[in-house]
Amino acid sequence: MDNDDTEIGDNLDALDTLADMGYIDKDAPAYGIAKLFFHEGLDALSEKQRFIFDKHVAPVLFKTCARCGEAIEFFALPSAYEEDMMLCSYHMHKHQRDE
C-alpha cells in the first residue's frame, strides 16, 4: 500500500467513524458520494452527485482549524467533532498537552 492508498484508507476510516457518530448517514447517497470523492476526487462526481456532496458532505468534511485557519485533515475530523473543538491534528495535540 503506497502513501496514496494509506491516505485513502485513513480518510475512509474517518468517514466510517463520522458515520458512526451520526454526521453522515451510511444508508444515504451522501455516504457513497463521499467514498467516491475520496477515491476519485471532485471531478469524478456528476452534477447531481456534486449537488448532494455540496449540501450534505462538504459541510461535514471541510472544516478549518480554529487556531491556525488551515484545513483540518480528514483523518483528524472525528477527534475534532468528538472533542467539540475544530482543531487540526497539530493543534489538537498541543491542546491535549495543555500547550
HELIX and SHEET records of a PDB file:
HELIX    1   1 ASN A    3  ASP A   20  1                                  18    
HELIX    2   2 PRO A   29  GLU A   40  1                                  12    
HELIX    3   3 LEU A   42  ALA A   44  5                                   3    
HELIX    4   4 GLU A   47  ILE A   52  1                                   6    
HELIX    5   5 PHE A   53  VAL A   57  3                                   5    
HELIX    6   6 ALA A   58  LEU A   61  1                                   4    
HELIX    7   7 PHE A   74  ALA A   76  5                                   3    
HELIX    8   8 LEU A   77  GLU A   83  1                                   7    
HELIX    9   9 SER A   89  GLN A   96  1                                   8    
END                                                                             
